[in-house]
Every structure is written in structure tokens, then in C-alpha cells.
Amino acid sequence: MERTLQQYDSVARTCQDLFERKMNDYGCAWRILRLSSLTDQIFIKAQRIRSLQQKSVRKIDEGQAGEFIGIVNYCVMALIQIDLGIVAQPDLEPEKALELYTLKLSETRQLMQDKNHDYGEAWRDMRVSSLTDLIIQKLLRVKQIENNQGKTTVSEGIDANYQDMINYAIFALIHLNSKL
């Protein structure tokens, strides 16, 4: 488990670094996005990954890793939006946004540790393509929950699905990094 935590933290730092650099460029413009818009952004990224995995020719010279990082960051934004709500104008200072990012990623890391304990690190034997499919499945679940105005009767809520997508994307990045 120690190896997993080290790899997880390394990937998480890479994701957070990009989030911070993009915030320097764009500010917190993402604060105006509704959850459905964030879900759709994540869906676009996941579909592109799947397309890259299935096609032998690509026309844009960007790989899967950047898209998985985008999934992590959009999911963290969604978790923040769930807590803070959507605003008409960006309202967060970069320091506060980073503090919230760190908090959400820390909570998600703890969930990963708990599930990893119970599942025995089964993700290590999974293919990146399977992790991609699981992310897409979670996205379809989130879209259905959004269509139901956020209500579920027996299933986990939207936040748990976003956390699972973060963990699947980080696992995929760990796999991709080990192949480099």
C-alpha cells in the first residue's frame, strides 16, 4: 500500500500543479459551470481517451495522460461546486481554490485507501482501457442522477461517483507512468 500512496501522491501533485497553473491563466472561471457542464467536460475527455485507445491514427498530438489529468481536475471542480454551489461570477481567490482542491483530493485519497484495503489493489491488474470504461460508466450514472434532479433511491450520490472517477483516472495515470 505504501507504493500505491507514493504513486498516487506523485500523480496527484502533477494534477494539482496543472490546476494551479491553469488558474493563474484563467482564474476561477470554472465557478460559473453547472454540474451538468462539468459532467459533459469529463465525458468529452473520457470519450477522447476511448477514441485514442481504439484508433491507430490520431490527428492531434496529445495523449491519454493529459486527458486523465483533465478528468481528475474537472471532478475536483465538480466536488467543490457541490459544496459551494454555482455562482454568476468567479468568486474564489486562487489560494482558497487550492485549499479546497487539496481538501477534496485528500478526501478522495482516503476513499481510495479504504476501498483498496477491501479490494486488495485489484486495480493493479486492470487495463487502462477498463479504467476508461469504468469512468464512462460512472459518467452515465451521474448524467442519470442529474436527470433525476440529484435524487437516488438506493445508489450512492453524485459526489461518490466523481470521487471514483478521480481514483480511476489516477490509477490509469499510474499505469501509464509505469510504461514510460
N, C-alpha and C positions, 0 to 999 in steps of 0.2 A: 504494500500500500504506500510505503514511503516513496518509491519510484513514481508511482502514479501522482502523488501530491506534487512532487518536484516537476514532473512533466506538465501537469495541469497548471501549476502556478506560472511556469515559463510561458505557456500558450496564453494564459490569462493576461500576463504582462504585455505581450505583443498586442493583444486585442485592445487593452486599455490604452496603450501608447497611441495606437491609431485613433481611438475615440478622442483622446486628448488633442492630438494634432488636428483632427478634423474640427473639433470645437474651436480651436484657435482660428481656423479658416472661416467657419460658418456660424460660430456662436451656438446657441441652443435653439436654433430654428426648428429643430425636431419637436419641440414642446407643443407646437400647434397641431401636430399629427394626431388624428384619432387612432384608436387601437386597430380598427379595420385597415387603415392606411399602412400602419406598421406591419400588420399581418401580411398585407399584399406585398410589401417590400421584401419581407422574408421569403415569401412564396416565390417571387421573381428570382431571388438569389438561389434558392433550392432547385428551382426548375433549370436554371443555368448550369448548376453543378451536375444535375442529372443528364442534361444535354451533353456536357463535356465528357461525362463518363461513357456515353453511348455512341458518340460520333468520333470518327477517326480524324476529321478535319475541323479545325477551329479557325474562325475569321478574325477573332480578337485575341491578341496575345496576352491573355490573363488567365491564370489557372484557377484551380479549385480553392486553394488556400485563401486567397483574398475574399472569395465568396463566403467561405465558412466563417472567416473573421467578421464579415458583414452580418451574418446571421447572429453571431454572438452579440454584437453591438446593438443591432436592432431589437433583439429580445430583451436586452438590459434596458433599453429605452422604453420598451413596452411595459416592463415591470415598474419602472419609475412612473410612467403615465398612469398605471393602475392606481398607484398610491397618491399621486398628486393631482390627477385629473388633467384634462386638456385645457389649454389656455389660448386666448386670441392673439397674444403677442409673447415672444420669448421672455421668460421671467427669471431664469436662473443664472447666477454668476458661475463662471467656469469652476471655481473651487467647490461650490455646493453641488454642481452636477457631478464632479469627480467623486465627491464624498458619497453621493447616492449611488453612483456606478459601483464603487468599491463595496458598499453595503450589499447591493443586490447580487453582485458576483460572489461575495462571501457567503451569503445565504444559499446560493446555488451550489457552491463548492461543498457546503455542509450536507446538502441533499445528496450530492454525488457520493460523498463518503458513506452516508447511511445506506444508500442503495448498493454501492459497491460492496459493502460488508455483506449484505444479504444475497447479492447475485454472484459474488466471488469473481469479480472483474471479468465477467463474461464478454464485455465489450472488446477486450483484447483479442478475442478470436473472431470478431466480426469483421466484415469487409467494409471499406469506406462507402461502397455503393449501398450496403444495407443501412448504414447510419443515415445516408442521404434519404433513403426511402422512409425511414422512421421519422425523420424531420418533416417530410412531406405529409405523412400520415397525421402527425401532430398538428400541422398547419390546417389540414382539412377538418380535424376535430375542432380547432379553435374557430375556424370560419363557421362551423355549425353552431357552436356555442354563441358566437357573436350574432348569428341569425336568430338565435333563441333569446336575445337580449341579455346574454350572460347567465342565463339560468341553466342549471343541470339538476337532474333528479338523483342520479346515483354515481355520477362521474366526478373526477377532480375538476377544479376550475381552470380558467384560462391561465392564471399565473403558474400553476404547476406544469402546464404544457409548455409555456415559454421556458421555464427552468429546464425541463427535459431537453428541449431543443438546444439550449446553451450547452448542456453537458454532451449531447450527441455531437454537436459541432466541434467542441473541444477534443472529444475523443477522436474524431476524424482528423483534426489537425495534428494530434499526437501521432496517429498512424502515418500521415503524410510526411511529418518531420522525420520519422524514423526511416523513411525510404530515401531521404536526401543524403 
